[in-house]
Amino acid sequence: MDEYRFFRAGEQEELIRLLRGASIYIEMNRDTEQYFDDPNCRAALEADIVPLVKAGVQFTIASDNHHLRAANKPFDPDRYCRPFGVTETNTNTIVRELLALRARRLLNRIPIG
């Protein structure tokens, strides 16, 4: 699994130290989905991402729609974010605002009473 890791010894801790309290975001995009099929890649991603989440690093979640093919594919960030602990609380404000808009839209469709 180590050969799949992005971080080498000490690099992750240094990044966490540097990013603590900073408004810098790490992007997780749609391409992350493809790595879930390979157990080694998934374990490496988990080893790289979970400590950052626990340290409070903020993430940007992106659809990465650069081509029509990507735009036609369903976008389900929960599939690759939640297993690593990335939730609305540690994503940027754009994600939270979009989730709030979705919730309001759903509430407006539900008849009250």
N, CA, C and O atoms as CSV, one atom per row, in Angstrom:
chain,resi,resn,atom,element,x,y,z
A,1,MET,N,N,0.817,-1.195,0.000
A,1,MET,CA,C,0.000,0.000,0.000
A,1,MET,C,C,0.864,1.264,0.000
A,1,MET,O,O,0.457,2.284,-0.556
A,2,ASP,N,N,2.020,1.212,0.600
A,2,ASP,CA,C,2.868,2.409,0.713
A,2,ASP,C,C,3.220,3.035,-0.632
A,2,ASP,O,O,3.351,4.254,-0.739
A,3,GLU,N,N,3.372,2.197,-1.661
A,3,GLU,CA,C,3.726,2.759,-2.961
A,3,GLU,C,C,2.589,3.575,-3.579
A,3,GLU,O,O,2.821,4.336,-4.518
A,4,TYR,N,N,1.354,3.427,-3.064
A,4,TYR,CA,C,0.215,4.204,-3.544
A,4,TYR,C,C,0.026,5.512,-2.768
A,4,TYR,O,O,-0.733,6.385,-3.188
A,5,ARG,N,N,0.707,5.637,-1.660
A,5,ARG,CA,C,0.532,6.818,-0.800
A,5,ARG,C,C,1.045,8.080,-1.473
A,5,ARG,O,O,2.048,8.052,-2.186
A,6,PHE,N,N,0.352,9.177,-1.243
A,6,PHE,CA,C,0.799,10.481,-1.712
A,6,PHE,C,C,1.890,11.023,-0.796
A,6,PHE,O,O,2.889,11.575,-1.255
A,7,PHE,N,N,1.680,10.854,0.514
A,7,PHE,CA,C,2.610,11.381,1.509
A,7,PHE,C,C,3.691,10.375,1.860
A,7,PHE,O,O,3.446,9.170,1.906
A,8,ARG,N,N,4.871,10.878,2.104
A,8,ARG,CA,C,5.980,10.080,2.608
A,8,ARG,C,C,6.170,10.413,4.089
A,8,ARG,O,O,5.510,11.315,4.605
A,9,ALA,N,N,7.034,9.720,4.755
A,9,ALA,CA,C,7.247,9.896,6.202
A,9,ALA,C,C,7.477,11.365,6.557
A,9,ALA,O,O,8.353,12.024,5.998
A,10,GLY,N,N,6.677,11.859,7.493
A,10,GLY,CA,C,6.829,13.215,8.008
A,10,GLY,C,C,6.125,14.293,7.201
A,10,GLY,O,O,5.873,15.379,7.723
A,11,GLU,N,N,5.801,14.022,5.944
A,11,GLU,CA,C,5.181,15.051,5.104
A,11,GLU,C,C,3.761,15.391,5.549
A,11,GLU,O,O,3.370,16.558,5.551
A,12,GLN,N,N,3.005,14.386,5.918
A,12,GLN,CA,C,1.624,14.607,6.330
A,12,GLN,C,C,1.570,15.461,7.598
A,12,GLN,O,O,0.775,16.396,7.688
A,13,GLU,N,N,2.399,15.142,8.554
A,13,GLU,CA,C,2.435,15.904,9.802
A,13,GLU,C,C,2.846,17.349,9.540
A,13,GLU,O,O,2.310,18.270,10.156
A,14,GLU,N,N,3.794,17.549,8.629
A,14,GLU,CA,C,4.236,18.896,8.279
A,14,GLU,C,C,3.113,19.684,7.610
A,14,GLU,O,O,2.927,20.866,7.897
A,15,LEU,N,N,2.372,19.037,6.727
A,15,LEU,CA,C,1.242,19.690,6.069
A,15,LEU,C,C,0.186,20.095,7.087
A,15,LEU,O,O,-0.342,21.206,7.034
A,16,ILE,N,N,-0.119,19.198,8.008
A,16,ILE,CA,C,-1.102,19.497,9.057
A,16,ILE,C,C,-0.632,20.686,9.890
A,16,ILE,O,O,-1.422,21.573,10.212
A,17,ARG,N,N,0.636,20.705,10.234
A,17,ARG,CA,C,1.181,21.814,11.017
A,17,ARG,C,C,1.067,23.129,10.248
A,17,ARG,O,O,0.716,24.160,10.823
A,18,LEU,N,N,1.361,23.092,8.969
A,18,LEU,CA,C,1.318,24.307,8.156
A,18,LEU,C,C,-0.109,24.801,7.897
A,18,LEU,O,O,-0.351,26.007,7.841
A,19,LEU,N,N,-1.045,23.871,7.740
A,19,LEU,CA,C,-2.420,24.247,7.391
A,19,LEU,C,C,-3.301,24.562,8.588
A,19,LEU,O,O,-4.396,25.098,8.418
A,20,ARG,N,N,-2.854,24.247,9.776
A,20,ARG,CA,C,-3.680,24.460,10.967
A,20,ARG,C,C,-4.147,25.907,11.040
A,20,ARG,O,O,-3.337,26.829,11.137
A,21,GLY,N,N,-5.468,26.096,10.991
A,21,GLY,CA,C,-6.049,27.424,11.095
A,21,GLY,C,C,-6.020,28.222,9.803
A,21,GLY,O,O,-6.468,29.369,9.785
A,22,ALA,N,N,-5.508,27.652,8.730
A,22,ALA,CA,C,-5.445,28.370,7.451
A,22,ALA,C,C,-6.695,28.079,6.627
A,22,ALA,O,O,-7.324,27.032,6.780
A,23,SER,N,N,-7.037,28.998,5.772
A,23,SER,CA,C,-8.206,28.807,4.917
A,23,SER,C,C,-7.772,28.269,3.557
A,23,SER,O,O,-8.102,28.840,2.517
A,24,ILE,N,N,-7.040,27.179,3.577
A,24,ILE,CA,C,-6.601,26.499,2.366
A,24,ILE,C,C,-7.406,25.208,2.280
A,24,ILE,O,O,-7.650,24.546,3.289
A,25,TYR,N,N,-7.811,24.865,1.071
A,25,TYR,CA,C,-8.659,23.694,0.897
A,25,TYR,C,C,-7.962,22.641,0.050
A,25,TYR,O,O,-7.213,22.965,-0.872
A,26,ILE,N,N,-8.213,21.394,0.368
A,26,ILE,CA,C,-7.718,20.273,-0.416
A,26,ILE,C,C,-8.892,19.751,-1.223
A,26,ILE,O,O,-9.967,19.501,-0.677
A,27,GLU,N,N,-8.688,19.587,-2.523
A,27,GLU,CA,C,-9.791,19.159,-3.380
A,27,GLU,C,C,-9.890,17.644,-3.463
A,27,GLU,O,O,-8.900,16.941,-3.664
A,28,MET,N,N,-11.122,17.164,-3.299
A,28,MET,CA,C,-11.452,15.768,-3.603
A,28,MET,C,C,-12.474,15.862,-4.719
A,28,MET,O,O,-13.525,16.477,-4.542
A,29,ASN,N,N,-12.187,15.267,-5.855
A,29,ASN,CA,C,-13.128,15.390,-6.964
A,29,ASN,C,C,-13.637,14.037,-7.429
A,29,ASN,O,O,-13.299,12.989,-6.877
A,30,ARG,N,N,-14.449,14.099,-8.446
A,30,ARG,CA,C,-15.123,12.909,-8.975
A,30,ARG,C,C,-14.142,11.789,-9.318
A,30,ARG,O,O,-14.486,10.615,-9.185
A,31,ASP,N,N,-12.943,12.123,-9.750
A,31,ASP,CA,C,-11.971,11.087,-10.104
A,31,ASP,C,C,-11.592,10.214,-8.915
A,31,ASP,O,O,-11.077,9.111,-9.101
A,32,THR,N,N,-11.837,10.688,-7.702
A,32,THR,CA,C,-11.532,9.894,-6.508
A,32,THR,C,C,-12.295,8.577,-6.534
A,32,THR,O,O,-11.812,7.569,-6.019
A,33,GLU,N,N,-13.494,8.581,-7.138
A,33,GLU,CA,C,-14.329,7.376,-7.183
A,33,GLU,C,C,-13.597,6.183,-7.782
A,33,GLU,O,O,-13.762,5.057,-7.311
A,34,GLN,N,N,-12.787,6.417,-8.819
A,34,GLN,CA,C,-12.145,5.298,-9.518
A,34,GLN,C,C,-11.162,4.529,-8.640
A,34,GLN,O,O,-10.869,3.366,-8.916
A,35,TYR,N,N,-10.660,5.154,-7.603
A,35,TYR,CA,C,-9.668,4.502,-6.744
A,35,TYR,C,C,-10.294,3.584,-5.702
A,35,TYR,O,O,-9.588,2.825,-5.038
A,36,PHE,N,N,-11.613,3.648,-5.557
A,36,PHE,CA,C,-12.274,2.816,-4.563
A,36,PHE,C,C,-12.322,1.351,-4.958
A,36,PHE,O,O,-12.468,0.482,-4.097
A,37,ASP,N,N,-12.202,1.067,-6.241
A,37,ASP,CA,C,-12.290,-0.321,-6.700
A,37,ASP,C,C,-11.041,-1.134,-6.375
A,37,ASP,O,O,-11.108,-2.359,-6.274
A,38,ASP,N,N,-9.912,-0.467,-6.212
A,38,ASP,CA,C,-8.659,-1.141,-5.888
A,38,ASP,C,C,-8.423,-1.030,-4.378
A,38,ASP,O,O,-8.251,0.077,-3.868
A,39,PRO,N,N,-8.411,-2.163,-3.652
A,39,PRO,CA,C,-8.270,-2.107,-2.191
A,39,PRO,C,C,-6.996,-1.396,-1.727
A,39,PRO,O,O,-7.017,-0.709,-0.705
A,40,ASN,N,N,-5.896,-1.549,-2.455
A,40,ASN,CA,C,-4.652,-0.877,-2.074
A,40,ASN,C,C,-4.753,0.632,-2.248
A,40,ASN,O,O,-4.308,1.399,-1.394
A,41,CYS,N,N,-5.340,1.045,-3.356
A,41,CYS,CA,C,-5.524,2.488,-3.587
A,41,CYS,C,C,-6.439,3.087,-2.524
A,41,CYS,O,O,-6.171,4.164,-1.993
A,42,ARG,N,N,-7.521,2.376,-2.224
A,42,ARG,CA,C,-8.466,2.880,-1.224
A,42,ARG,C,C,-7.797,2.992,0.146
A,42,ARG,O,O,-7.979,3.987,0.847
A,43,ALA,N,N,-7.028,1.978,0.526
A,43,ALA,CA,C,-6.331,2.017,1.819
A,43,ALA,C,C,-5.321,3.162,1.855
A,43,ALA,O,O,-5.162,3.815,2.886
A,44,ALA,N,N,-4.641,3.409,0.743
A,44,ALA,CA,C,-3.677,4.508,0.684
A,44,ALA,C,C,-4.388,5.853,0.797
A,44,ALA,O,O,-3.922,6.747,1.505
A,45,LEU,N,N,-5.511,5.999,0.103
A,45,LEU,CA,C,-6.292,7.235,0.207
A,45,LEU,C,C,-6.741,7.470,1.644
A,45,LEU,O,O,-6.649,8.582,2.165
A,46,GLU,N,N,-7.225,6.409,2.272
A,46,GLU,CA,C,-7.668,6.519,3.661
A,46,GLU,C,C,-6.515,6.948,4.569
A,46,GLU,O,O,-6.681,7.816,5.427
A,47,ALA,N,N,-5.365,6.344,4.377
A,47,ALA,CA,C,-4.194,6.687,5.197
A,47,ALA,C,C,-3.748,8.129,4.965
A,47,ALA,O,O,-3.227,8.770,5.878
A,48,ASP,N,N,-3.948,8.642,3.759
A,48,ASP,CA,C,-3.564,10.015,3.440
A,48,ASP,C,C,-4.601,11.030,3.911
A,48,ASP,O,O,-4.237,12.113,4.370
A,49,ILE,N,N,-5.881,10.699,3.806
A,49,ILE,CA,C,-6.947,11.686,4.028
A,49,ILE,C,C,-7.422,11.751,5.476
A,49,ILE,O,O,-7.596,12.847,6.010
A,50,VAL,N,N,-7.637,10.604,6.126
A,50,VAL,CA,C,-8.233,10.594,7.465
A,50,VAL,C,C,-7.455,11.449,8.484
A,50,VAL,O,O,-8.089,12.194,9.232
A,51,PRO,N,N,-6.124,11.380,8.548
A,51,PRO,CA,C,-5.417,12.249,9.500
A,51,PRO,C,C,-5.620,13.747,9.213
A,51,PRO,O,O,-5.640,14.562,10.135
A,52,LEU,N,N,-5.770,14.099,7.925
A,52,LEU,CA,C,-6.036,15.502,7.585
A,52,LEU,C,C,-7.413,15.921,8.086
A,52,LEU,O,O,-7.582,17.020,8.615
A,53,VAL,N,N,-8.395,15.037,7.915
A,53,VAL,CA,C,-9.752,15.307,8.406
A,53,VAL,C,C,-9.732,15.494,9.922
A,53,VAL,O,O,-10.311,16.443,10.451
A,54,LYS,N,N,-9.063,14.580,10.603
A,54,LYS,CA,C,-9.000,14.648,12.067
A,54,LYS,C,C,-8.290,15.912,12.549
A,54,LYS,O,O,-8.564,16.403,13.644
A,55,ALA,N,N,-7.377,16.438,11.727
A,55,ALA,CA,C,-6.645,17.659,12.099
A,55,ALA,C,C,-7.439,18.919,11.774
A,55,ALA,O,O,-7.008,20.025,12.099
A,56,GLY,N,N,-8.609,18.758,11.128
A,56,GLY,CA,C,-9.450,19.915,10.838
A,56,GLY,C,C,-9.158,20.619,9.526
A,56,GLY,O,O,-9.614,21.743,9.315
A,57,VAL,N,N,-8.405,19.978,8.639
A,57,VAL,CA,C,-8.143,20.572,7.326
A,57,VAL,C,C,-9.452,20.630,6.543
A,57,VAL,O,O,-10.236,19.681,6.573
A,58,GLN,N,N,-9.690,21.733,5.847
A,58,GLN,CA,C,-10.904,21.911,5.063
A,58,GLN,C,C,-10.722,21.295,3.675
A,58,GLN,O,O,-9.623,21.304,3.120
A,59,PHE,N,N,-11.804,20.767,3.129
A,59,PHE,CA,C,-11.779,20.125,1.818
A,59,PHE,C,C,-12.722,20.829,0.862
A,59,PHE,O,O,-13.758,21.350,1.276
A,60,THR,N,N,-12.372,20.846,-0.409
A,60,THR,CA,C,-13.268,21.280,-1.473
A,60,THR,C,C,-13.703,20.022,-2.200
A,60,THR,O,O,-12.868,19.209,-2.597
A,61,ILE,N,N,-15.000,19.861,-2.377
A,61,ILE,CA,C,-15.536,18.702,-3.066
A,61,ILE,C,C,-15.990,19.188,-4.440
A,61,ILE,O,O,-16.808,20.103,-4.535
A,62,ALA,N,N,-15.467,18.584,-5.502
A,62,ALA,CA,C,-15.727,19.097,-6.843
A,62,ALA,C,C,-16.283,18.024,-7.760
A,62,ALA,O,O,-15.898,16.857,-7.683
A,63,SER,N,N,-17.194,18.437,-8.626
A,63,SER,CA,C,-17.734,17.512,-9.618
A,63,SER,C,C,-16.737,17.281,-10.743
A,63,SER,O,O,-16.765,16.236,-11.393
A,64,ASP,N,N,-15.865,18.238,-10.976
A,64,ASP,CA,C,-14.818,18.124,-11.995
A,64,ASP,C,C,-15.394,17.886,-13.383
A,64,ASP,O,O,-14.852,17.094,-14.154
A,65,ASN,N,N,-16.483,18.563,-13.704
A,65,ASN,CA,C,-17.133,18.397,-15.003
A,65,ASN,C,C,-16.408,19.200,-16.073
A,65,ASN,O,O,-16.792,20.328,-16.381
A,66,HIS,N,N,-15.363,18.616,-16.634
A,66,HIS,CA,C,-14.621,19.287,-17.697
A,66,HIS,C,C,-15.087,18.836,-19.077
A,66,HIS,O,O,-14.740,19.453,-20.085
A,67,HIS,N,N,-15.862,17.776,-19.124
A,67,HIS,CA,C,-16.331,17.226,-20.400
A,67,HIS,C,C,-17.794,16.833,-20.255
A,67,HIS,O,O,-18.271,16.611,-19.141
A,68,LEU,N,N,-18.502,16.746,-21.363
A,68,LEU,CA,C,-19.911,16.361,-21.362
A,68,LEU,C,C,-20.095,14.988,-20.717
A,68,LEU,O,O,-21.064,14.764,-19.992
A,69,ARG,N,N,-19.159,14.067,-20.984
A,69,ARG,CA,C,-19.234,12.721,-20.400
A,69,ARG,C,C,-19.320,12.784,-18.872
A,69,ARG,O,O,-20.114,12.065,-18.265
A,70,ALA,N,N,-18.507,13.641,-18.254
A,70,ALA,CA,C,-18.518,13.780,-16.797
A,70,ALA,C,C,-19.812,14.418,-16.318
A,70,ALA,O,O,-20.335,14.048,-15.266
A,71,ALA,N,N,-20.332,15.371,-17.079
A,71,ALA,CA,C,-21.572,16.056,-16.690
A,71,ALA,C,C,-22.772,15.122,-16.741
A,71,ALA,O,O,-23.744,15.329,-16.014
A,72,ASN,N,N,-22.721,14.115,-17.573
A,72,ASN,CA,C,-23.831,13.164,-17.691
A,72,ASN,C,C,-23.782,12.058,-16.650
A,72,ASN,O,O,-24.743,11.304,-16.496
A,73,LYS,N,N,-22.685,11.958,-15.945
A,73,LYS,CA,C,-22.501,10.924,-14.935
A,73,LYS,C,C,-23.035,11.433,-13.587
A,73,LYS,O,O,-22.757,12.574,-13.216
A,74,PRO,N,N,-23.792,10.616,-12.851
A,74,PRO,CA,C,-24.281,11.067,-11.533
A,74,PRO,C,C,-23.128,11.457,-10.612
A,74,PRO,O,O,-22.087,10.800,-10.590
A,75,PHE,N,N,-23.324,12.516,-9.866
A,75,PHE,CA,C,-22.298,13.000,-8.937
A,75,PHE,C,C,-22.743,12.683,-7.520
A,75,PHE,O,O,-23.719,13.248,-7.027
A,76,ASP,N,N,-22.027,11.776,-6.866
A,76,ASP,CA,C,-22.378,11.337,-5.516
A,76,ASP,C,C,-21.152,11.425,-4.614
A,76,ASP,O,O,-20.506,10.412,-4.344
A,77,PRO,N,N,-20.825,12.644,-4.143
A,77,PRO,CA,C,-19.612,12.798,-3.335
A,77,PRO,C,C,-19.650,12.036,-2.012
A,77,PRO,O,O,-18.597,11.702,-1.469
A,78,ASP,N,N,-20.838,11.756,-1.485
A,78,ASP,CA,C,-20.913,10.985,-0.239
A,78,ASP,C,C,-20.229,9.635,-0.386
A,78,ASP,O,O,-19.664,9.108,0.572
A,79,ARG,N,N,-20.282,9.079,-1.588
A,79,ARG,CA,C,-19.697,7.757,-1.825
A,79,ARG,C,C,-18.209,7.724,-1.495
A,79,ARG,O,O,-17.713,6.723,-0.978
A,80,TYR,N,N,-17.495,8.803,-1.787
A,80,TYR,CA,C,-16.058,8.792,-1.532
A,80,TYR,C,C,-15.605,9.767,-0.458
A,80,TYR,O,O,-14.418,9.822,-0.134
A,81,CYS,N,N,-16.519,10.523,0.089
A,81,CYS,CA,C,-16.143,11.457,1.158
A,81,CYS,C,C,-16.442,10.894,2.543
A,81,CYS,O,O,-15.572,10.893,3.414
A,82,ARG,N,N,-17.651,10.424,2.748
A,82,ARG,CA,C,-18.058,9.948,4.080
A,82,ARG,C,C,-17.176,8.831,4.643
A,82,ARG,O,O,-16.869,8.857,5.834
A,83,PRO,N,N,-16.754,7.843,3.827
A,83,PRO,CA,C,-15.908,6.788,4.399
A,83,PRO,C,C,-14.610,7.313,5.019
A,83,PRO,O,O,-14.020,6.661,5.880
A,84,PHE,N,N,-14.174,8.488,4.579
A,84,PHE,CA,C,-12.941,9.073,5.103
A,84,PHE,C,C,-13.204,10.137,6.158
A,84,PHE,O,O,-12.272,10.738,6.692
A,85,GLY,N,N,-14.498,10.368,6.459
A,85,GLY,CA,C,-14.825,11.349,7.482
A,85,GLY,C,C,-15.016,12.761,6.965
A,85,GLY,O,O,-15.204,13.683,7.759
A,86,VAL,N,N,-14.972,12.955,5.647
A,86,VAL,CA,C,-15.193,14.285,5.071
A,86,VAL,C,C,-16.699,14.521,5.006
A,86,VAL,O,O,-17.414,13.828,4.282
A,87,THR,N,N,-17.170,15.500,5.763
A,87,THR,CA,C,-18.595,15.828,5.819
A,87,THR,C,C,-18.792,17.308,5.520
A,87,THR,O,O,-17.833,18.030,5.245
A,88,GLU,N,N,-20.044,17.752,5.578
A,88,GLU,CA,C,-20.353,19.158,5.317
A,88,GLU,C,C,-19.581,20.094,6.248
A,88,GLU,O,O,-19.227,21.206,5.856
A,89,THR,N,N,-19.323,19.653,7.470
A,89,THR,CA,C,-18.680,20.532,8.452
A,89,THR,C,C,-17.227,20.833,8.124
A,89,THR,O,O,-16.700,21.851,8.571
A,90,ASN,N,N,-16.565,19.974,7.355
A,90,ASN,CA,C,-15.178,20.274,7.006
A,90,ASN,C,C,-14.991,20.442,5.499
A,90,ASN,O,O,-13.949,20.104,4.938
A,91,THR,N,N,-16.048,20.982,4.857
A,91,THR,CA,C,-15.930,21.380,3.460
A,91,THR,C,C,-16.082,22.890,3.385
A,91,THR,O,O,-16.472,23.532,4.360
A,92,ASN,N,N,-15.777,23.445,2.238
A,92,ASN,CA,C,-15.850,24.897,2.126
A,92,ASN,C,C,-17.292,25.385,2.108
A,92,ASN,O,O,-18.221,24.583,2.014
A,93,THR,N,N,-17.479,26.683,2.196
A,93,THR,CA,C,-18.830,27.247,2.322
A,93,THR,C,C,-19.669,27.022,1.082
A,93,THR,O,O,-20.895,26.982,1.180
A,94,ILE,N,N,-19.052,26.873,-0.081
A,94,ILE,CA,C,-19.835,26.624,-1.292
A,94,ILE,C,C,-20.629,25.332,-1.134
A,94,ILE,O,O,-21.813,25.288,-1.470
A,95,VAL,N,N,-19.995,24.289,-0.631
A,95,VAL,CA,C,-20.673,23.007,-0.441
A,95,VAL,C,C,-21.812,23.165,0.554
A,95,VAL,O,O,-22.919,22.684,0.313
A,96,ARG,N,N,-21.552,23.833,1.668
A,96,ARG,CA,C,-22.610,24.021,2.677
A,96,ARG,C,C,-23.772,24.821,2.109
A,96,ARG,O,O,-24.930,24.511,2.389
A,97,GLU,N,N,-23.480,25.845,1.316
A,97,GLU,CA,C,-24.547,26.654,0.718
A,97,GLU,C,C,-25.369,25.841,-0.273
A,97,GLU,O,O,-26.594,25.955,-0.300
A,98,LEU,N,N,-24.712,25.028,-1.079
A,98,LEU,CA,C,-25.441,24.183,-2.022
A,98,LEU,C,C,-26.307,23.156,-1.299
A,98,LEU,O,O,-27.429,22.881,-1.724
A,99,LEU,N,N,-25.797,22.592,-0.215
A,99,LEU,CA,C,-26.603,21.651,0.567
A,99,LEU,C,C,-27.805,22.348,1.192
A,99,LEU,O,O,-28.890,21.770,1.249
A,100,ALA,N,N,-27.629,23.567,1.655
A,100,ALA,CA,C,-28.743,24.333,2.227
A,100,ALA,C,C,-29.791,24.627,1.156
A,100,ALA,O,O,-30.990,24.527,1.417
A,101,LEU,N,N,-29.350,24.986,-0.035
A,101,LEU,CA,C,-30.294,25.228,-1.138
A,101,LEU,C,C,-31.073,23.959,-1.471
A,101,LEU,O,O,-32.284,24.009,-1.685
A,102,ARG,N,N,-30.386,22.835,-1.513
A,102,ARG,CA,C,-31.050,21.564,-1.794
A,102,ARG,C,C,-32.086,21.254,-0.718
A,102,ARG,O,O,-33.199,20.830,-1.029
A,103,ALA,N,N,-31.725,21.462,0.538
A,103,ALA,CA,C,-32.648,21.188,1.643
A,103,ALA,C,C,-33.884,22.084,1.551
A,103,ALA,O,O,-35.006,21.615,1.737
A,104,ARG,N,N,-33.680,23.368,1.264
A,104,ARG,CA,C,-34.825,24.289,1.128
A,104,ARG,C,C,-35.735,23.868,-0.013
A,104,ARG,O,O,-36.960,23.905,0.106
A,105,ARG,N,N,-35.123,23.469,-1.117
A,105,ARG,CA,C,-35.907,23.033,-2.271
A,105,ARG,C,C,-36.738,21.803,-1.914
A,105,ARG,O,O,-37.910,21.714,-2.280
A,106,LEU,N,N,-36.136,20.863,-1.206
A,106,LEU,CA,C,-36.865,19.660,-0.796
A,106,LEU,C,C,-37.991,19.995,0.180
A,106,LEU,O,O,-39.085,19.441,0.079
A,107,LEU,N,N,-37.727,20.897,1.120
A,107,LEU,CA,C,-38.752,21.293,2.080
A,107,LEU,C,C,-39.936,21.969,1.395
A,107,LEU,O,O,-41.079,21.792,1.816
A,108,ASN,N,N,-39.677,22.727,0.363
A,108,ASN,CA,C,-40.747,23.411,-0.360
A,108,ASN,C,C,-41.634,22.436,-1.121
A,108,ASN,O,O,-42.779,22.765,-1.427
A,109,ARG,N,N,-41.132,21.239,-1.434
A,109,ARG,CA,C,-41.912,20.218,-2.137
A,109,ARG,C,C,-42.776,19.400,-1.196
A,109,ARG,O,O,-43.738,18.772,-1.638
A,110,ILE,N,N,-42.455,19.392,0.092
A,110,ILE,CA,C,-43.193,18.581,1.058
A,110,ILE,C,C,-44.393,19.373,1.574
A,110,ILE,O,O,-44.226,20.436,2.171
A,111,PRO,N,N,-45.602,18.857,1.343
A,111,PRO,CA,C,-46.785,19.553,1.840
A,111,PRO,C,C,-46.836,19.485,3.384
A,111,PRO,O,O,-46.594,18.435,3.979
A,112,ILE,N,N,-47.148,20.602,3.995
A,112,ILE,CA,C,-47.225,20.672,5.452
A,112,ILE,C,C,-48.687,20.546,5.865
A,112,ILE,O,O,-49.576,21.173,5.290
A,113,GLY,N,N,-48.908,19.709,6.889
A,113,GLY,CA,C,-50.242,19.588,7.440
A,113,GLY,C,C,-50.917,18.421,6.920
A,113,GLY,O,O,-52.065,18.160,7.280
